[in-house]
Each structure stands twice: as structure tokens, then as C-alpha cells.
Amino acid sequence: FVCLSHSVCLGNNKQFRLLVTKAMPGVHARDEIVKVTKRLNSAFAERGDVAGARALIDSALIARGLMPNLVTANTLIKAYRNAKQPEGAESVLAELPYWNLRPDGCTYSTLVDAYGIVGRVADA
């Protein structure tokens, strides 16, 4: 796997789907997480639209009883990075235990990059 744009670890689309759905019970839930995560990345994270990203996670996942997976969380961290809000990216890291998730290399890489692009390398 490769960490693309310091956020989503994936190899090809099939590997992405397997990674996104790995820990999710039920086919329907997994499919929904995949759809939401893809939309989160293309519609909000790339533009740094944190409010839109949070709203999508709240309405499309949490309100329906689905928890974000690590790819979704890493994509949310990417949204904060692109919005140049490293503290927000770090707040997502603090939320991971509530979602029963553990950070990976992509999580930390994106967080470090979030501080780096605002010139706060020492804080990374």
C-alpha cells in the first residue's frame, strides 16, 4: 500500500475497497462506508472543507449508527490538513479511540504534514 496525499493508504481500487471494508460488519454497512469515504475525499477533503466533511460523517454515518473506519478518519484528517488547521487534524486523532480505531502510518504522516504546511514543524 502507498500513502497517497498523506491520507488514504491504497494500492488499486480493489485494494482500497478491501481496506475500507476490512473491519466493518455486514455488506450493506461496508458498502455505505466505501461510498461515504469516496465522497468525503472527492467532495470535501481535497478542498479542505472541514465543515462539509464533518457534516457528511455525522449525517451519512453516525446518525445511521455506522462508525467511521480508519480510511474515513484519515480522509477527515486530510481535510483538516488541506484547510491548514493542524489542531483540527490532531483532534481527529483524539477521536480514534471513540471509534475503536488505532492510527497507522498514514494517520501520523498526514498529521505531521498538517503542521508542516503551516510552518509549525517543531509542533509536529
N, C-alpha and C positions, 0 to 999 in steps of 0.2 A: 504494500500500500504506500501511497505517496500523500503527503500533506499538501493539498492544493490551496493556494492563497491563505496558508496558515489557518485553515479552519476545518475542512472536510477531508478526512482520510479516505481515499478510494483508489481503486485501480481502474476498473471499467464500470459501465452501468450495472452489469450483473453483480459485480463485487460490491458496488455501492448499495444495491438493494439488499444483499445479504448482510452487509454491515449494519445498515439502518434497522433491519428487522431482527437481528440476531437475538436480542433479549426480550422481544415483545411476544406475549401470548396471543394466540388467535390470529388467523389470517386476515380478517377484516381490520383488526386493530393495527397490524403491521402495515397493511396497505394504506391505511389512513395516515400513519406516521410518515411513510415514504412520501405521500402526496403533500402533506403539510411541510415537511422538511425541504422538499424541492421548491415549493412555492416560497417558503421562508427565505431561501437563498436567492432565488431569482428576483423576487419582488421587493425584498426589504434589506437583506444583509449586504448585497452588493452596493446599494445606495447609502447604507448607513442609517436606514430608517428604523431606529430603535423602537419608537412608539408603535409603528406598524408591526414590527416583529413580535413585540410583546403581546399586542392585541391578537395577532394570529395564533400564537401559542395558547393564550388564555381562552379564546373562543373556539378554536378548532380542536384543541386537545384537552386542556384541563377542565373546561366546562363540560366536556363529554366523558370525563372520567379516565382519560388517557394521559399518561405521563410522557414527557419528552424523553427521548433516548439520548445517548452521548453525541451522536451526529447532529441532532437537533440543538442540543446545548452548545456544541462547538460552533454551529452556524449562528446562534444568538450572540456568542462572544465575538464572532466575526462582524456582526452588525455594530456592536459597540466599538470595535477596533476601527471600522470604516467611518464611524461617526466621531472618531477621535475622543472617545470617552473611556479611558482605561479603567477608571474606578467602576464604571458600569460593567465592564468586562470582568473585573475581579468579583463583582457582586454575583455574577452568574456562577463563578467558581464556588462561591459560598453556598449557592443553592443546590449544587450537585448532590450532596448527601440527602436532601429532602426528596429528590427524585430517584434515590437509590442508585446513583451513578458515581463512578470514580473517574477522575481526569486521566487523560492519556497524553502522549507527546504532542498531538495536535492542539489539545486544550492549552497546554503550557506555552507552546510556540506562538499561538495566536495572542495569548495574554502578554507575553514578552514583547511581541510586535506592537501591541496596542500602546504600550508605554514608549516604545522606541519611536513610533511615528509622531509622537507629540514632544519628542526631545527629552524624555524622562528616563533615560537608560538606567540611571542609578536606582530608580524605583522598581525596575523590572526584576 
